Amino acid sequence: MNPYVLLAAAIVSEVIGTTALQYADGFSNLLPTGVLIAGYLTSFYLLSLILDQLPIGPVYATWSAVAIVLITIIGTLFLGQRIDLAGVIGMALIIGGVYLLNVVSDVSVH
């Protein structure tokens, strides 16, 4: 399977797990706890499949950066969280770094 499709699925799984963490209440709320465990397990399983085809540095950087942006958007739109200009600039720097790592840098597979 296309590693970029797997990466997208891994990111979505991680975002679902992290969003469920907000509702798990210290792992005492069982349904969100189950969702977060399933999300994280799925995410790391998919990540392990990707690493046979792509180098870990750019993959992990992309996974982390996209997840950070998505979680921030979810938090802002649905969880009543706020982001200020410094947060937006910080996320832009993260995205810029991932761009440099994936497009400009010459990182090779294994």
N, CA, C and O atoms as CSV, one atom per row, in Angstrom:
chain,resi,resn,atom,element,x,y,z
A,1,MET,N,N,0.847,-1.186,0.000
A,1,MET,CA,C,0.000,0.000,0.000
A,1,MET,C,C,0.891,1.248,0.000
A,1,MET,O,O,2.015,1.230,0.503
A,2,ASN,N,N,0.373,2.302,-0.562
A,2,ASN,CA,C,1.097,3.562,-0.645
A,2,ASN,C,C,1.454,4.062,0.758
A,2,ASN,O,O,0.568,4.217,1.598
A,3,PRO,N,N,2.743,4.318,1.023
A,3,PRO,CA,C,3.130,4.738,2.372
A,3,PRO,C,C,2.533,6.084,2.783
A,3,PRO,O,O,2.354,6.343,3.973
A,4,TYR,N,N,2.226,6.932,1.818
A,4,TYR,CA,C,1.642,8.234,2.160
A,4,TYR,C,C,0.179,8.098,2.579
A,4,TYR,O,O,-0.310,8.871,3.403
A,5,VAL,N,N,-0.511,7.119,2.012
A,5,VAL,CA,C,-1.877,6.816,2.461
A,5,VAL,C,C,-1.822,6.264,3.883
A,5,VAL,O,O,-2.633,6.633,4.731
A,6,LEU,N,N,-0.864,5.381,4.136
A,6,LEU,CA,C,-0.691,4.847,5.489
A,6,LEU,C,C,-0.327,5.951,6.472
A,6,LEU,O,O,-0.801,5.954,7.608
A,7,LEU,N,N,0.508,6.882,6.044
A,7,LEU,CA,C,0.885,7.998,6.910
A,7,LEU,C,C,-0.336,8.846,7.246
A,7,LEU,O,O,-0.515,9.245,8.396
A,8,ALA,N,N,-1.168,9.121,6.262
A,8,ALA,CA,C,-2.391,9.893,6.517
A,8,ALA,C,C,-3.295,9.160,7.501
A,8,ALA,O,O,-3.863,9.776,8.404
A,9,ALA,N,N,-3.429,7.846,7.330
A,9,ALA,CA,C,-4.251,7.061,8.253
A,9,ALA,C,C,-3.644,7.045,9.655
A,9,ALA,O,O,-4.369,7.104,10.649
A,10,ALA,N,N,-2.325,6.965,9.735
A,10,ALA,CA,C,-1.657,6.999,11.043
A,10,ALA,C,C,-1.888,8.331,11.736
A,10,ALA,O,O,-2.121,8.377,12.944
A,11,ILE,N,N,-1.824,9.408,10.977
A,11,ILE,CA,C,-2.048,10.738,11.552
A,11,ILE,C,C,-3.479,10.867,12.049
A,11,ILE,O,O,-3.710,11.348,13.158
A,12,VAL,N,N,-4.441,10.443,11.239
A,12,VAL,CA,C,-5.850,10.516,11.650
A,12,VAL,C,C,-6.081,9.676,12.902
A,12,VAL,O,O,-6.788,10.107,13.813
A,13,SER,N,N,-5.498,8.490,12.956
A,13,SER,CA,C,-5.645,7.632,14.140
A,13,SER,C,C,-5.070,8.295,15.382
A,13,SER,O,O,-5.665,8.233,16.458
A,14,GLU,N,N,-3.918,8.925,15.232
A,14,GLU,CA,C,-3.297,9.605,16.370
A,14,GLU,C,C,-4.134,10.794,16.823
A,14,GLU,O,O,-4.265,11.038,18.022
A,15,VAL,N,N,-4.696,11.527,15.885
A,15,VAL,CA,C,-5.533,12.679,16.223
A,15,VAL,C,C,-6.806,12.220,16.928
A,15,VAL,O,O,-7.246,12.859,17.884
A,16,ILE,N,N,-7.395,11.134,16.473
A,16,ILE,CA,C,-8.572,10.581,17.152
A,16,ILE,C,C,-8.211,10.179,18.576
A,16,ILE,O,O,-8.943,10.489,19.516
A,17,GLY,N,N,-7.084,9.489,18.739
A,17,GLY,CA,C,-6.652,9.083,20.076
A,17,GLY,C,C,-6.384,10.263,20.986
A,17,GLY,O,O,-6.774,10.253,22.153
A,18,THR,N,N,-5.726,11.272,20.466
A,18,THR,CA,C,-5.416,12.453,21.272
A,18,THR,C,C,-6.678,13.231,21.626
A,18,THR,O,O,-6.792,13.749,22.737
A,19,THR,N,N,-7.616,13.317,20.704
A,19,THR,CA,C,-8.886,13.979,20.997
A,19,THR,C,C,-9.644,13.216,22.079
A,19,THR,O,O,-10.229,13.828,22.974
A,20,ALA,N,N,-9.640,11.897,22.006
A,20,ALA,CA,C,-10.304,11.085,23.029
A,20,ALA,C,C,-9.652,11.264,24.392
A,20,ALA,O,O,-10.321,11.144,25.419
A,21,LEU,N,N,-8.358,11.547,24.411
A,21,LEU,CA,C,-7.647,11.772,25.670
A,21,LEU,C,C,-8.274,12.909,26.464
A,21,LEU,O,O,-8.283,12.883,27.694
A,22,GLN,N,N,-8.792,13.896,25.766
A,22,GLN,CA,C,-9.460,15.031,26.414
A,22,GLN,C,C,-10.663,14.569,27.243
A,22,GLN,O,O,-11.008,15.192,28.247
A,23,TYR,N,N,-11.292,13.477,26.818
A,23,TYR,CA,C,-12.514,13.001,27.464
A,23,TYR,C,C,-12.300,11.779,28.357
A,23,TYR,O,O,-13.237,11.337,29.021
A,24,ALA,N,N,-11.101,11.233,28.387
A,24,ALA,CA,C,-10.848,9.993,29.123
A,24,ALA,C,C,-10.866,10.172,30.633
A,24,ALA,O,O,-11.041,9.201,31.370
A,25,ASP,N,N,-10.687,11.399,31.100
A,25,ASP,CA,C,-10.758,11.706,32.534
A,25,ASP,C,C,-9.841,10.799,33.348
A,25,ASP,O,O,-10.283,10.081,34.245
A,26,GLY,N,N,-8.563,10.850,33.017
A,26,GLY,CA,C,-7.590,10.040,33.751
A,26,GLY,C,C,-7.812,8.551,33.575
A,26,GLY,O,O,-7.555,7.778,34.498
A,27,PHE,N,N,-8.277,8.139,32.430
A,27,PHE,CA,C,-8.580,6.750,32.081
A,27,PHE,C,C,-9.753,6.175,32.870
A,27,PHE,O,O,-9.939,4.958,32.889
A,28,SER,N,N,-10.544,7.021,33.517
A,28,SER,CA,C,-11.696,6.519,34.266
A,28,SER,C,C,-12.958,6.454,33.412
A,28,SER,O,O,-13.903,5.753,33.774
A,29,ASN,N,N,-12.996,7.156,32.305
A,29,ASN,CA,C,-14.129,7.111,31.389
A,29,ASN,C,C,-13.786,6.082,30.312
A,29,ASN,O,O,-12.932,6.335,29.462
A,30,LEU,N,N,-14.445,4.926,30.343
A,30,LEU,CA,C,-13.994,3.774,29.566
A,30,LEU,C,C,-14.076,3.948,28.054
A,30,LEU,O,O,-13.138,3.572,27.351
A,31,LEU,N,N,-15.159,4.502,27.537
A,31,LEU,CA,C,-15.274,4.613,26.084
A,31,LEU,C,C,-14.177,5.495,25.487
A,31,LEU,O,O,-13.499,5.056,24.559
A,32,PRO,N,N,-13.976,6.711,25.977
A,32,PRO,CA,C,-12.872,7.506,25.421
A,32,PRO,C,C,-11.501,6.867,25.650
A,32,PRO,O,O,-10.603,7.007,24.820
A,33,THR,N,N,-11.342,6.168,26.773
A,33,THR,CA,C,-10.077,5.475,27.029
A,33,THR,C,C,-9.839,4.397,25.981
A,33,THR,O,O,-8.726,4.260,25.472
A,34,GLY,N,N,-10.872,3.635,25.656
A,34,GLY,CA,C,-10.759,2.618,24.610
A,34,GLY,C,C,-10.446,3.223,23.255
A,34,GLY,O,O,-9.634,2.690,22.498
A,35,VAL,N,N,-11.100,4.347,22.950
A,35,VAL,CA,C,-10.855,5.030,21.677
A,35,VAL,C,C,-9.416,5.533,21.610
A,35,VAL,O,O,-8.762,5.400,20.576
A,36,LEU,N,N,-8.921,6.107,22.698
A,36,LEU,CA,C,-7.552,6.626,22.662
A,36,LEU,C,C,-6.537,5.500,22.556
A,36,LEU,O,O,-5.541,5.642,21.846
A,37,ILE,N,N,-6.760,4.393,23.237
A,37,ILE,CA,C,-5.837,3.255,23.127
A,37,ILE,C,C,-5.855,2.697,21.706
A,37,ILE,O,O,-4.803,2.437,21.123
A,38,ALA,N,N,-7.053,2.515,21.153
A,38,ALA,CA,C,-7.169,2.001,19.785
A,38,ALA,C,C,-6.531,2.968,18.786
A,38,ALA,O,O,-5.852,2.546,17.850
A,39,GLY,N,N,-6.754,4.257,18.990
A,39,GLY,CA,C,-6.174,5.254,18.087
A,39,GLY,C,C,-4.660,5.234,18.111
A,39,GLY,O,O,-4.016,5.255,17.063
A,40,TYR,N,N,-4.085,5.194,19.319
A,40,TYR,CA,C,-2.623,5.191,19.423
A,40,TYR,C,C,-2.018,3.885,18.908
A,40,TYR,O,O,-1.001,3.905,18.216
A,41,LEU,N,N,-2.640,2.747,19.242
A,41,LEU,CA,C,-2.122,1.467,18.747
A,41,LEU,C,C,-2.163,1.406,17.224
A,41,LEU,O,O,-1.200,0.982,16.585
A,42,THR,N,N,-3.282,1.833,16.650
A,42,THR,CA,C,-3.408,1.842,15.193
A,42,THR,C,C,-2.369,2.763,14.572
A,42,THR,O,O,-1.732,2.416,13.578
A,43,SER,N,N,-2.207,3.918,15.155
A,43,SER,CA,C,-1.261,4.892,14.629
A,43,SER,C,C,0.162,4.344,14.617
A,43,SER,O,O,0.863,4.455,13.611
A,44,PHE,N,N,0.584,3.761,15.718
A,44,PHE,CA,C,1.953,3.244,15.779
A,44,PHE,C,C,2.133,1.998,14.919
A,44,PHE,O,O,3.212,1.777,14.370
A,45,TYR,N,N,1.092,1.187,14.798
A,45,TYR,CA,C,1.177,0.032,13.905
A,45,TYR,C,C,1.383,0.499,12.467
A,45,TYR,O,O,2.260,0.001,11.762
A,46,LEU,N,N,0.562,1.464,12.039
A,46,LEU,CA,C,0.703,1.994,10.684
A,46,LEU,C,C,2.066,2.654,10.492
A,46,LEU,O,O,2.684,2.513,9.437
A,47,LEU,N,N,2.528,3.366,11.499
A,47,LEU,CA,C,3.852,3.986,11.434
A,47,LEU,C,C,4.933,2.925,11.221
A,47,LEU,O,O,5.873,3.143,10.456
A,48,SER,N,N,4.804,1.790,11.889
A,48,SER,CA,C,5.799,0.726,11.727
A,48,SER,C,C,5.803,0.172,10.305
A,48,SER,O,O,6.854,-0.220,9.798
A,49,LEU,N,N,4.647,0.136,9.661
A,49,LEU,CA,C,4.583,-0.339,8.278
A,49,LEU,C,C,5.236,0.652,7.312
A,49,LEU,O,O,5.865,0.256,6.332
A,50,ILE,N,N,5.079,1.916,7.598
A,50,ILE,CA,C,5.616,2.969,6.739
A,50,ILE,C,C,7.142,2.960,6.740
A,50,ILE,O,O,7.771,3.238,5.720
A,51,LEU,N,N,7.728,2.642,7.879
A,51,LEU,CA,C,9.183,2.776,8.030
A,51,LEU,C,C,9.980,1.778,7.203
A,51,LEU,O,O,11.200,1.902,7.102
A,52,ASP,N,N,9.315,0.790,6.608
A,52,ASP,CA,C,10.003,-0.092,5.669
A,52,ASP,C,C,10.260,0.606,4.337
A,52,ASP,O,O,11.118,0.188,3.560
A,53,GLN,N,N,9.500,1.681,4.081
A,53,GLN,CA,C,9.564,2.334,2.777
A,53,GLN,C,C,10.088,3.772,2.822
A,53,GLN,O,O,10.603,4.278,1.824
A,54,LEU,N,N,9.958,4.423,3.967
A,54,LEU,CA,C,10.349,5.827,4.085
A,54,LEU,C,C,11.228,6.023,5.316
A,54,LEU,O,O,11.097,5.271,6.282
A,55,PRO,N,N,12.120,7.011,5.306
A,55,PRO,CA,C,13.003,7.252,6.458
A,55,PRO,C,C,12.237,7.820,7.650
A,55,PRO,O,O,11.290,8.589,7.485
A,56,ILE,N,N,12.656,7.435,8.838
A,56,ILE,CA,C,11.937,7.786,10.057
A,56,ILE,C,C,11.906,9.290,10.332
A,56,ILE,O,O,10.889,9.798,10.803
A,57,GLY,N,N,12.980,10.008,10.054
A,57,GLY,CA,C,13.017,11.438,10.371
A,57,GLY,C,C,11.896,12.230,9.716
A,57,GLY,O,O,11.096,12.856,10.411
A,58,PRO,N,N,11.825,12.212,8.382
A,58,PRO,CA,C,10.747,12.950,7.727
A,58,PRO,C,C,9.352,12.412,8.049
A,58,PRO,O,O,8.400,13.183,8.173
A,59,VAL,N,N,9.233,11.102,8.183
A,59,VAL,CA,C,7.923,10.516,8.506
A,59,VAL,C,C,7.449,10.994,9.868
A,59,VAL,O,O,6.317,11.457,10.009
A,60,TYR,N,N,8.304,10.884,10.859
A,60,TYR,CA,C,7.900,11.269,12.212
A,60,TYR,C,C,7.661,12.771,12.306
A,60,TYR,O,O,6.739,13.213,12.992
A,61,ALA,N,N,8.480,13.547,11.628
A,61,ALA,CA,C,8.292,15.001,11.628
A,61,ALA,C,C,6.960,15.372,10.989
A,61,ALA,O,O,6.230,16.215,11.510
A,62,THR,N,N,6.646,14.747,9.868
A,62,THR,CA,C,5.375,15.021,9.193
A,62,THR,C,C,4.205,14.605,10.059
A,62,THR,O,O,3.241,15.355,10.213
A,63,TRP,N,N,4.286,13.416,10.622
A,63,TRP,CA,C,3.233,12.874,11.481
A,63,TRP,C,C,2.994,13.816,12.663
A,63,TRP,O,O,1.852,14.163,12.966
A,64,SER,N,N,4.041,14.214,13.305
A,64,SER,CA,C,3.919,15.099,14.465
A,64,SER,C,C,3.362,16.467,14.088
A,64,SER,O,O,2.461,16.979,14.752
A,65,ALA,N,N,3.896,17.056,13.027
A,65,ALA,CA,C,3.484,18.408,12.638
A,65,ALA,C,C,2.023,18.460,12.222
A,65,ALA,O,O,1.277,19.335,12.662
A,66,VAL,N,N,1.615,17.528,11.376
A,66,VAL,CA,C,0.219,17.531,10.925
A,66,VAL,C,C,-0.709,17.268,12.103
A,66,VAL,O,O,-1.767,17.888,12.212
A,67,ALA,N,N,-0.318,16.353,12.985
A,67,ALA,CA,C,-1.144,16.073,14.164
A,67,ALA,C,C,-1.259,17.299,15.064
A,67,ALA,O,O,-2.341,17.588,15.575
A,68,ILE,N,N,-0.172,18.015,15.264
A,68,ILE,CA,C,-0.208,19.231,16.091
A,68,ILE,C,C,-1.187,20.244,15.513
A,68,ILE,O,O,-1.992,20.824,16.241
A,69,VAL,N,N,-1.115,20.453,14.213
A,69,VAL,CA,C,-2.010,21.421,13.574
A,69,VAL,C,C,-3.460,20.957,13.677
A,69,VAL,O,O,-4.340,21.749,14.015
A,70,LEU,N,N,-3.717,19.685,13.388
A,70,LEU,CA,C,-5.094,19.183,13.453
A,70,LEU,C,C,-5.661,19.234,14.866
A,70,LEU,O,O,-6.813,19.623,15.059
A,71,ILE,N,N,-4.863,18.846,15.852
A,71,ILE,CA,C,-5.329,18.889,17.240
A,71,ILE,C,C,-5.603,20.325,17.662
A,71,ILE,O,O,-6.568,20.585,18.380
A,72,THR,N,N,-4.777,21.245,17.232
A,72,THR,CA,C,-5.005,22.658,17.558
A,72,THR,C,C,-6.302,23.156,16.925
A,72,THR,O,O,-7.068,23.881,17.560
A,73,ILE,N,N,-6.543,22.770,15.689
A,73,ILE,CA,C,-7.792,23.162,15.024
A,73,ILE,C,C,-8.997,22.565,15.743
A,73,ILE,O,O,-9.983,23.262,15.982
A,74,ILE,N,N,-8.925,21.288,16.089
A,74,ILE,CA,C,-10.023,20.638,16.815
A,74,ILE,C,C,-10.241,21.312,18.158
A,74,ILE,O,O,-11.378,21.594,18.538
A,75,GLY,N,N,-9.163,21.569,18.873
A,75,GLY,CA,C,-9.277,22.232,20.170
A,75,GLY,C,C,-9.908,23.603,20.062
A,75,GLY,O,O,-10.707,23.997,20.912
A,76,THR,N,N,-9.548,24.330,19.013
A,76,THR,CA,C,-10.077,25.680,18.819
A,76,THR,C,C,-11.547,25.650,18.402
A,76,THR,O,O,-12.355,26.422,18.919
A,77,LEU,N,N,-11.891,24.774,17.480
A,77,LEU,CA,C,-13.254,24.752,16.954
A,77,LEU,C,C,-14.263,24.053,17.863
A,77,LEU,O,O,-15.426,24.454,17.925
A,78,PHE,N,N,-13.823,23.012,18.565
A,78,PHE,CA,C,-14.779,22.174,19.280
A,78,PHE,C,C,-14.588,22.090,20.790
A,78,PHE,O,O,-15.509,21.688,21.501
A,79,LEU,N,N,-13.422,22.457,21.288
A,79,LEU,CA,C,-13.146,22.261,22.710
A,79,LEU,C,C,-12.965,23.564,23.469
A,79,LEU,O,O,-12.568,23.551,24.635
A,80,GLY,N,N,-13.246,24.670,22.837
A,80,GLY,CA,C,-13.181,25.960,23.509
A,80,GLY,C,C,-11.783,26.445,23.836
A,80,GLY,O,O,-11.615,27.326,24.680
A,81,GLN,N,N,-10.781,25.887,23.185
A,81,GLN,CA,C,-9.415,26.328,23.420
A,81,GLN,C,C,-9.096,27.494,22.499
A,81,GLN,O,O,-9.743,27.678,21.468
A,82,ARG,N,N,-8.112,28.267,22.872
A,82,ARG,CA,C,-7.734,29.439,22.085
A,82,ARG,C,C,-6.271,29.351,21.704
A,82,ARG,O,O,-5.454,28.785,22.431
A,83,ILE,N,N,-5.956,29.914,20.561
A,83,ILE,CA,C,-4.563,29.984,20.129
A,83,ILE,C,C,-4.245,31.446,19.835
A,83,ILE,O,O,-5.046,32.164,19.236
A,84,ASP,N,N,-3.077,31.865,20.262
A,84,ASP,CA,C,-2.670,33.253,20.027
A,84,ASP,C,C,-1.684,33.311,18.854
A,84,ASP,O,O,-1.356,32.295,18.242
A,85,LEU,N,N,-1.231,34.512,18.567
A,85,LEU,CA,C,-0.322,34.719,17.440
A,85,LEU,C,C,0.968,33.918,17.599
A,85,LEU,O,O,1.477,33.360,16.627
A,86,ALA,N,N,1.492,33.861,18.810
A,86,ALA,CA,C,2.723,33.090,19.042
A,86,ALA,C,C,2.507,31.615,18.710
A,86,ALA,O,O,3.396,30.966,18.159
A,87,GLY,N,N,1.339,31.088,19.041
A,87,GLY,CA,C,1.028,29.698,18.714
A,87,GLY,C,C,0.940,29.472,17.217
A,87,GLY,O,O,1.429,28.464,16.707
A,88,VAL,N,N,0.324,30.399,16.515
A,88,VAL,CA,C,0.222,30.299,15.056
A,88,VAL,C,C,1.612,30.368,14.424
A,88,VAL,O,O,1.923,29.600,13.514
A,89,ILE,N,N,2.436,31.278,14.906
A,89,ILE,CA,C,3.807,31.395,14.389
A,89,ILE,C,C,4.595,30.120,14.682
A,89,ILE,O,O,5.337,29.636,13.828
A,90,GLY,N,N,4.435,29.583,15.881
A,90,GLY,CA,C,5.119,28.342,16.231
A,90,GLY,C,C,4.727,27.194,15.318
A,90,GLY,O,O,5.582,26.429,14.872
A,91,MET,N,N,3.432,27.074,15.040
A,91,MET,CA,C,2.987,26.013,14.128
A,91,MET,C,C,3.504,26.252,12.712
A,91,MET,O,O,3.845,25.299,12.012
A,92,ALA,N,N,3.567,27.502,12.286
A,92,ALA,CA,C,4.113,27.810,10.961
A,92,ALA,C,C,5.588,27.407,10.879
A,92,ALA,O,O,6.038,26.900,9.852
A,93,LEU,N,N,6.331,27.632,11.951
A,93,LEU,CA,C,7.740,27.225,11.978
A,93,LEU,C,C,7.875,25.706,11.920
A,93,LEU,O,O,8.764,25.183,11.248
A,94,ILE,N,N,6.994,25.003,12.624
A,94,ILE,CA,C,7.012,23.535,12.582
A,94,ILE,C,C,6.749,23.056,11.158
A,94,ILE,O,O,7.463,22.195,10.643
A,95,ILE,N,N,5.726,23.616,10.530
A,95,ILE,CA,C,5.393,23.234,9.160
A,95,ILE,C,C,6.548,23.565,8.216
A,95,ILE,O,O,6.867,22.775,7.328
A,96,GLY,N,N,7.174,24.724,8.403
A,96,GLY,CA,C,8.331,25.088,7.590
A,96,GLY,C,C,9.478,24.110,7.762
A,96,GLY,O,O,10.141,23.751,6.788
A,97,GLY,N,N,9.717,23.679,8.983
A,97,GLY,CA,C,10.767,22.702,9.239
A,97,GLY,C,C,10.483,21.369,8.579
A,97,GLY,O,O,11.390,20.736,8.038
A,98,VAL,N,N,9.241,20.942,8.618
A,98,VAL,CA,C,8.865,19.689,7.963
A,98,VAL,C,C,9.030,19.812,6.447
A,98,VAL,O,O,9.479,18.875,5.787
A,99,TYR,N,N,8.670,20.955,5.909
A,99,TYR,CA,C,8.870,21.193,4.471
A,99,TYR,C,C,10.358,21.068,4.118
A,99,TYR,O,O,10.715,20.387,3.156
A,100,LEU,N,N,11.205,21.715,4.887
A,100,LEU,CA,C,12.644,21.643,4.626
A,100,LEU,C,C,13.148,20.212,4.708
A,100,LEU,O,O,13.946,19.782,3.875
A,101,LEU,N,N,12.689,19.479,5.702
A,101,LEU,CA,C,13.130,18.099,5.892
A,101,LEU,C,C,12.668,17.206,4.748
A,101,LEU,O,O,13.417,16.340,4.295
A,102,ASN,N,N,11.439,17.409,4.280
A,102,ASN,CA,C,10.878,16.538,3.250
A,102,ASN,C,C,11.240,16.936,1.824
A,102,ASN,O,O,11.383,16.070,0.961
A,103,VAL,N,N,11.388,18.224,1.565
A,103,VAL,CA,C,11.560,18.688,0.190
A,103,VAL,C,C,12.988,19.134,-0.104
A,103,VAL,O,O,13.536,18.797,-1.153
A,104,VAL,N,N,13.583,19.875,0.794
A,104,VAL,CA,C,14.904,20.448,0.543
A,104,VAL,C,C,16.021,19.495,0.960
A,104,VAL,O,O,17.021,19.364,0.255
A,105,SER,N,N,15.856,18.838,2.088
A,105,SER,CA,C,16.884,17.943,2.617
A,105,SER,C,C,17.001,16.685,1.760
A,105,SER,O,O,16.058,16.301,1.067
A,106,ASP,N,N,18.153,16.059,1.816
A,106,ASP,CA,C,18.393,14.827,1.069
A,106,ASP,C,C,18.469,13.653,2.039
A,106,ASP,O,O,19.510,13.011,2.171
A,107,VAL,N,N,17.366,13.383,2.709
A,107,VAL,CA,C,17.302,12.251,3.638
A,107,VAL,C,C,16.959,11.012,2.830
A,107,VAL,O,O,16.015,11.023,2.040
A,108,SER,N,N,17.720,9.950,3.022
A,108,SER,CA,C,17.497,8.742,2.235
A,108,SER,C,C,16.868,7.648,3.083
A,108,SER,O,O,16.933,7.665,4.312
A,109,VAL,N,N,16.264,6.703,2.392
A,109,VAL,CA,C,15.693,5.533,3.052
A,109,VAL,C,C,16.833,4.597,3.399
A,109,VAL,O,O,17.706,4.347,2.568
A,110,HIS,N,N,16.836,4.087,4.589
A,110,HIS,CA,C,17.801,3.118,5.124
A,110,HIS,C,C,19.097,3.121,4.356
A,110,HIS,O,O,20.009,2.362,4.683
